[in-house]
Structures are given as C-alpha cells and as structure tokens.
Amino acid sequence: MILDIGMPCISGCDVARRLRESGTQVPLIALTGWGQATDREQALAAGFNRHLLKPVAIPLLLDLLSSRPSSAARPVERPG
C-alpha cells in the first residue's frame, strides 16, 4: 500500500499506525515530500516499511511493487 504522509484530515502516519494496530501486515510505503531524518524515523515508527521521497524514481517504485512482500520490509530511502 502506498500512502502520502501529508494528507488532509488524517496523516499517512496515522493511517499506518491504525493499520498496524488492527493487525494488517501488508507492506506500507510512505511516498512523501517530507525528507528530514525525523520524518523518516516517524514514518518507520508508525509502521511503514519504506520511506520514499517525491519525486520517486519510477524504476525503484516498480521494483518495490513487483518484489516479494518480504523484500518490502527493509526500510530504505531513495538517495538524492
């Protein structure tokens, strides 16, 4: 599941937290313009598996979407 962090009404981190609290184990990818170290740490603490910065490298996103769920569990941020 790909979520933006800065959504109106509810943040992507809140959505991730609620999903994890409900037992949902689907891989979660944060796609955001918020790229400070604290933003990344907060996203991973909320339950995201990956933290990607906008604009996302399309080959990276396609690779993540086509990979096995176990490989989505490694936190990584796009270089740049």
N, CA, C and O atoms as a GROMACS GRO file, in nm:
protein
  320
    1MET      N    1   0.085  -0.115   0.000
    1MET     CA    2   0.000   0.000   0.000
    1MET      C    3   0.091   0.123   0.000
    1MET      O    4   0.186   0.131   0.078
    2ILE      N    5   0.060   0.216  -0.087
    2ILE     CA    6   0.136   0.340  -0.096
    2ILE      C    7   0.051   0.452  -0.037
    2ILE      O    8  -0.063   0.473  -0.078
    3LEU      N    9   0.108   0.524   0.060
    3LEU     CA   10   0.036   0.633   0.126
    3LEU      C   11   0.121   0.759   0.126
    3LEU      O   12   0.242   0.754   0.148
    4ASP      N   13   0.056   0.871   0.102
    4ASP     CA   14   0.121   1.001   0.123
    4ASP      C   15   0.116   1.029   0.272
    4ASP      O   16   0.019   0.991   0.338
    5ILE      N   17   0.217   1.094   0.326
    5ILE     CA   18   0.216   1.126   0.468
    5ILE      C   19   0.132   1.251   0.495
    5ILE      O   20   0.057   1.255   0.593
    6GLY      N   21   0.145   1.352   0.410
    6GLY     CA   22   0.078   1.479   0.434
    6GLY      C   23  -0.059   1.489   0.372
    6GLY      O   24  -0.081   1.572   0.284
    7MET      N   25  -0.151   1.407   0.415
    7MET     CA   26  -0.288   1.409   0.362
    7MET      C   27  -0.375   1.498   0.450
    7MET      O   28  -0.348   1.514   0.569
    8PRO      N   29  -0.481   1.557   0.392
    8PRO     CA   30  -0.572   1.636   0.475
    8PRO      C   31  -0.656   1.544   0.564
    8PRO      O   32  -0.682   1.429   0.529
    9CYS      N   33  -0.698   1.594   0.676
    9CYS     CA   34  -0.785   1.524   0.771
    9CYS      C   35  -0.714   1.419   0.855
    9CYS      O   36  -0.734   1.415   0.976
   10ILE      N   37  -0.631   1.335   0.795
   10ILE     CA   38  -0.558   1.232   0.869
   10ILE      C   39  -0.424   1.211   0.799
   10ILE      O   40  -0.417   1.204   0.676
   11SER      N   41  -0.319   1.200   0.877
   11SER     CA   42  -0.188   1.183   0.816
   11SER      C   43  -0.165   1.038   0.776
   11SER      O   44  -0.228   0.946   0.829
   12GLY      N   45  -0.075   1.017   0.682
   12GLY     CA   46  -0.039   0.882   0.642
   12GLY      C   47   0.018   0.803   0.759
   12GLY      O   48   0.000   0.682   0.767
   13CYS      N   49   0.089   0.871   0.849
   13CYS     CA   50   0.143   0.802   0.967
   13CYS      C   51   0.030   0.753   1.056
   13CYS      O   52   0.039   0.643   1.112
   14ASP      N   53  -0.076   0.833   1.070
   14ASP     CA   54  -0.190   0.788   1.149
   14ASP      C   55  -0.258   0.667   1.085
   14ASP      O   56  -0.299   0.574   1.154
   15VAL      N   57  -0.269   0.669   0.952
   15VAL     CA   58  -0.329   0.556   0.881
   15VAL      C   59  -0.243   0.432   0.901
   15VAL      O   60  -0.295   0.324   0.929
   16ALA      N   61  -0.111   0.446   0.887
   16ALA     CA   62  -0.020   0.332   0.905
   16ALA      C   63  -0.031   0.277   1.047
   16ALA      O   64  -0.038   0.155   1.066
   17ARG      N   65  -0.033   0.366   1.145
   17ARG     CA   66  -0.045   0.323   1.285
   17ARG      C   67  -0.173   0.243   1.307
   17ARG      O   68  -0.171   0.138   1.370
   18ARG      N   69  -0.283   0.295   1.254
   18ARG     CA   70  -0.412   0.226   1.271
   18ARG      C   71  -0.413   0.090   1.201
   18ARG      O   72  -0.466  -0.008   1.254
   19LEU      N   73  -0.353   0.084   1.083
   19LEU     CA   74  -0.346  -0.044   1.012
   19LEU      C   75  -0.265  -0.145   1.092
   19LEU      O   76  -0.306  -0.260   1.106
   20ARG      N   77  -0.151  -0.103   1.144
   20ARG     CA   78  -0.066  -0.194   1.221
   20ARG      C   79  -0.135  -0.236   1.350
   20ARG      O   80  -0.125  -0.352   1.390
   21GLU      N   81  -0.204  -0.142   1.416
   21GLU     CA   82  -0.275  -0.176   1.540
   21GLU      C   83  -0.388  -0.275   1.515
   21GLU      O   84  -0.422  -0.354   1.604
   22SER      N   85  -0.445  -0.273   1.393
   22SER     CA   86  -0.552  -0.367   1.361
   22SER      C   87  -0.499  -0.502   1.316
   22SER      O   88  -0.576  -0.595   1.291
   23GLY      N   89  -0.366  -0.514   1.307
   23GLY     CA   90  -0.305  -0.641   1.269
   23GLY      C   91  -0.276  -0.655   1.121
   23GLY      O   92  -0.230  -0.760   1.076
   24THR      N   93  -0.300  -0.551   1.044
   24THR     CA   94  -0.273  -0.556   0.900
   24THR      C   95  -0.124  -0.568   0.875
   24THR      O   96  -0.045  -0.489   0.928
   25GLN      N   97  -0.084  -0.667   0.795
   25GLN     CA   98   0.056  -0.693   0.769
   25GLN      C   99   0.100  -0.659   0.627
   25GLN      O  100   0.211  -0.694   0.587
   26VAL      N  101   0.016  -0.592   0.550
   26VAL     CA  102   0.050  -0.554   0.414
   26VAL      C  103   0.171  -0.458   0.416
   26VAL      O  104   0.180  -0.373   0.504
   27PRO      N  105   0.262  -0.471   0.320
   27PRO     CA  106   0.374  -0.376   0.315
   27PRO      C  107   0.321  -0.234   0.292
   27PRO      O  108   0.233  -0.211   0.209
   28LEU      N  109   0.377  -0.139   0.367
   28LEU     CA  110   0.336   0.000   0.357
   28LEU      C  111   0.454   0.085   0.309
   28LEU      O  112   0.564   0.075   0.361
   29ILE      N  113   0.428   0.167   0.208
   29ILE     CA  114   0.528   0.256   0.152
   29ILE      C  115   0.482   0.399   0.170
   29ILE      O  116   0.373   0.436   0.125
   30ALA      N  117   0.563   0.480   0.237
   30ALA     CA  118   0.536   0.623   0.250
   30ALA      C  119   0.596   0.692   0.128
   30ALA      O  120   0.715   0.679   0.102
   31LEU      N  121   0.514   0.765   0.055
   31LEU     CA  122   0.560   0.843  -0.060
   31LEU      C  123   0.534   0.989  -0.024
   31LEU      O  124   0.419   1.032  -0.019
   32THR      N  125   0.640   1.064   0.000
   32THR     CA  126   0.625   1.194   0.062
   32THR      C  127   0.729   1.295   0.015
   32THR      O  128   0.833   1.260  -0.040
   33GLY      N  129   0.698   1.419   0.039
   33GLY     CA  130   0.794   1.526   0.016
   33GLY      C  131   0.869   1.562   0.143
   33GLY      O  132   0.959   1.646   0.140
   34TRP      N  133   0.833   1.499   0.253
   34TRP     CA  134   0.896   1.524   0.382
   34TRP      C  135   1.017   1.433   0.396
   34TRP      O  136   1.002   1.312   0.416
   35GLY      N  137   1.137   1.489   0.387
   35GLY     CA  138   1.256   1.406   0.381
   35GLY      C  139   1.358   1.426   0.491
   35GLY      O  140   1.470   1.377   0.480
   36GLN      N  141   1.321   1.498   0.597
   36GLN     CA  142   1.413   1.512   0.709
   36GLN      C  143   1.431   1.377   0.779
   36GLN      O  144   1.346   1.289   0.768
   37ALA      N  145   1.542   1.362   0.849
   37ALA     CA  146   1.567   1.236   0.920
   37ALA      C  147   1.454   1.206   1.018
   37ALA      O  148   1.415   1.091   1.034
   38THR      N  149   1.402   1.309   1.084
   38THR     CA  150   1.292   1.287   1.180
   38THR      C  151   1.165   1.241   1.109
   38THR      O  152   1.088   1.163   1.165
   39ASP      N  153   1.142   1.290   0.986
   39ASP     CA  154   1.024   1.246   0.909
   39ASP      C  155   1.035   1.098   0.878
   39ASP      O  156   0.939   1.023   0.893
   40ARG      N  157   1.153   1.056   0.835
   40ARG     CA  158   1.176   0.915   0.804
   40ARG      C  159   1.158   0.829   0.928
   40ARG      O  160   1.092   0.725   0.923
   41GLU      N  161   1.217   0.873   1.040
   41GLU     CA  162   1.207   0.797   1.165
   41GLU      C  163   1.061   0.785   1.210
   41GLU      O  164   1.019   0.678   1.254
   42GLN      N  165   0.984   0.893   1.199
   42GLN     CA  166   0.844   0.890   1.239
   42GLN      C  167   0.763   0.796   1.150
   42GLN      O  168   0.677   0.723   1.199
   43ALA      N  169   0.792   0.797   1.020
   43ALA     CA  170   0.720   0.709   0.929
   43ALA      C  171   0.749   0.562   0.961
   43ALA      O  172   0.657   0.480   0.965
   44LEU      N  173   0.874   0.529   0.983
   44LEU     CA  174   0.910   0.391   1.013
   44LEU      C  175   0.853   0.349   1.148
   44LEU      O  176   0.809   0.235   1.164
   45ALA      N  177   0.853   0.440   1.246
   45ALA     CA  178   0.797   0.410   1.377
   45ALA      C  179   0.646   0.390   1.369
   45ALA      O  180   0.588   0.315   1.449
   46ALA      N  181   0.581   0.456   1.273
   46ALA     CA  182   0.436   0.442   1.257
   46ALA      C  183   0.398   0.309   1.192
   46ALA      O  184   0.281   0.269   1.196
   47GLY      N  185   0.496   0.242   1.132
   47GLY     CA  186   0.467   0.112   1.072
   47GLY      C  187   0.496   0.100   0.924
   47GLY      O  188   0.474  -0.005   0.865
   48PHE      N  189   0.544   0.209   0.863
   48PHE     CA  190   0.581   0.199   0.721
   48PHE      C  191   0.705   0.111   0.708
   48PHE      O  192   0.792   0.111   0.794
   49ASN      N  193   0.710   0.036   0.597
   49ASN     CA  194   0.827  -0.044   0.567
   49ASN      C  195   0.930   0.034   0.487
   49ASN      O  196   1.050   0.009   0.497
   50ARG      N  197   0.882   0.128   0.408
   50ARG     CA  198   0.969   0.208   0.322
   50ARG      C  199   0.928   0.353   0.330
   50ARG      O  200   0.811   0.385   0.352
   51HIS      N  201   1.026   0.442   0.313
   51HIS     CA  202   1.004   0.586   0.312
   51HIS      C  203   1.070   0.638   0.184
   51HIS      O  204   1.192   0.642   0.174
   52LEU      N  205   0.988   0.678   0.088
   52LEU     CA  206   1.039   0.726  -0.041
   52LEU      C  207   1.005   0.873  -0.058
   52LEU      O  208   0.897   0.919  -0.021
   53LEU      N  209   1.101   0.947  -0.115
   53LEU     CA  210   1.081   1.089  -0.138
   53LEU      C  211   1.026   1.118  -0.278
   53LEU      O  212   1.060   1.050  -0.375
   54LYS      N  213   0.941   1.220  -0.284
   54LYS     CA  214   0.893   1.270  -0.413
   54LYS      C  215   1.000   1.362  -0.470
   54LYS      O  216   1.065   1.433  -0.393
   55PRO      N  217   1.021   1.364  -0.598
   55PRO     CA  218   0.961   1.271  -0.694
   55PRO      C  219   1.030   1.136  -0.685
   55PRO      O  220   1.153   1.127  -0.678
   56VAL      N  221   0.951   1.032  -0.684
   56VAL     CA  222   1.005   0.897  -0.671
   56VAL      C  223   1.066   0.852  -0.804
   56VAL      O  224   1.016   0.886  -0.911
   57ALA      N  225   1.173   0.777  -0.794
   57ALA     CA  226   1.233   0.715  -0.912
   57ALA      C  227   1.140   0.600  -0.955
   57ALA      O  228   1.124   0.503  -0.881
   58ILE      N  229   1.081   0.612  -1.070
   58ILE     CA  230   0.983   0.513  -1.116
   58ILE      C  231   1.042   0.371  -1.119
   58ILE      O  232   0.973   0.278  -1.077
   59PRO      N  233   1.166   0.350  -1.165
   59PRO     CA  234   1.220   0.213  -1.162
   59PRO      C  235   1.224   0.156  -1.020
   59PRO      O  236   1.198   0.038  -1.000
   60LEU      N  237   1.257   0.239  -0.921
   60LEU     CA  238   1.258   0.192  -0.783
   60LEU      C  239   1.118   0.154  -0.738
   60LEU      O  240   1.099   0.048  -0.677
   61LEU      N  241   1.020   0.238  -0.768
   61LEU     CA  242   0.883   0.208  -0.729
   61LEU      C  243   0.833   0.081  -0.796
   61LEU      O  244   0.770  -0.002  -0.732
   62LEU      N  245   0.861   0.066  -0.924
   62LEU     CA  246   0.819  -0.056  -0.995
   62LEU      C  247   0.887  -0.179  -0.937
   62LEU      O  248   0.824  -0.284  -0.925
   63ASP      N  249   1.012  -0.166  -0.901
   63ASP     CA  250   1.084  -0.278  -0.838
   63ASP      C  251   1.019  -0.317  -0.706
   63ASP      O  252   1.000  -0.436  -0.678
   64LEU      N  253   0.984  -0.218  -0.625
   64LEU     CA  254   0.919  -0.246  -0.497
   64LEU      C  255   0.783  -0.312  -0.517
   64LEU      O  256   0.747  -0.406  -0.446
   65LEU      N  257   0.708  -0.263  -0.614
   65LEU     CA  258   0.573  -0.317  -0.638
   65LEU      C  259   0.577  -0.458  -0.694
   65LEU      O  260   0.483  -0.536  -0.674
   66SER      N  261   0.684  -0.492  -0.764
   66SER     CA  262   0.691  -0.626  -0.823
   66SER      C  263   0.767  -0.725  -0.735
   66SER      O  264   0.774  -0.843  -0.767
   67SER      N  265   0.824  -0.676  -0.624
   67SER     CA  266   0.904  -0.764  -0.539
   67SER      C  267   0.815  -0.843  -0.443
   67SER      O  268   0.698  -0.812  -0.423
   68ARG      N  269   0.876  -0.944  -0.386
   68ARG     CA  270   0.806  -1.024  -0.286
   68ARG      C  271   0.780  -0.939  -0.163
   68ARG      O  272   0.858  -0.848  -0.134
   69PRO      N  273   0.672  -0.966  -0.089
   69PRO     CA  274   0.642  -0.887   0.031
   69PRO      C  275   0.757  -0.883   0.132
   69PRO      O  276   0.774  -0.782   0.200
   70SER      N  277   0.835  -0.989   0.144
   70SER     CA  278   0.943  -0.989   0.241
   70SER      C  279   1.049  -0.885   0.209
   70SER      O  280   1.112  -0.831   0.300
   71SER      N  281   1.070  -0.855   0.080
   71SER     CA  282   1.172  -0.757   0.046
   71SER      C  283   1.123  -0.616   0.069
   71SER      O  284   1.204  -0.523   0.074
   72ALA      N  285   0.992  -0.595   0.084
   72ALA     CA  286   0.940  -0.461   0.112
   72ALA      C  287   0.957  -0.425   0.258
   72ALA      O  288   0.930  -0.312   0.298
   73ALA      N  289   1.001  -0.519   0.339
   73ALA     CA  290   1.011  -0.494   0.482
   73ALA      C  291   1.139  -0.422   0.521
   73ALA      O  292   1.153  -0.381   0.637
   74ARG      N  293   1.232  -0.405   0.430
   74ARG     CA  294   1.356  -0.336   0.463
   74ARG      C  295   1.338  -0.186   0.444
   74ARG      O  296   1.309  -0.142   0.333
   75PRO      N  297   1.354  -0.105   0.551
   75PRO     CA  298   1.340   0.039   0.535
   75PRO      C  299   1.453   0.097   0.452
   75PRO      O  300   1.570   0.064   0.473
   76VAL      N  301   1.418   0.181   0.358
   76VAL     CA  302   1.518   0.245   0.273
   76VAL      C  303   1.462   0.377   0.222
   76VAL      O  304   1.342   0.390   0.200
   77GLU      N  305   1.548   0.472   0.204
   77GLU     CA  306   1.508   0.600   0.149
   77GLU      C  307   1.581   0.619   0.017
   77GLU      O  308   1.699   0.583   0.004
   78ARG      N  309   1.512   0.675  -0.080
   78ARG     CA  310   1.572   0.700  -0.211
   78ARG      C  311   1.687   0.799  -0.197
   78ARG      O  312   1.671   0.904  -0.135
   79PRO      N  313   1.803   0.767  -0.253
   79PRO     CA  314   1.915   0.860  -0.246
   79PRO      C  315   1.883   0.987  -0.326
   79PRO      O  316   1.807   0.984  -0.422
   80GLY      N  317   1.943   1.096  -0.284
   80GLY     CA  318   1.928   1.218  -0.361
   80GLY      C  319   1.865   1.320  -0.284
   80GLY      O  320   1.845   1.431  -0.333
   0.00000   0.00000   0.00000
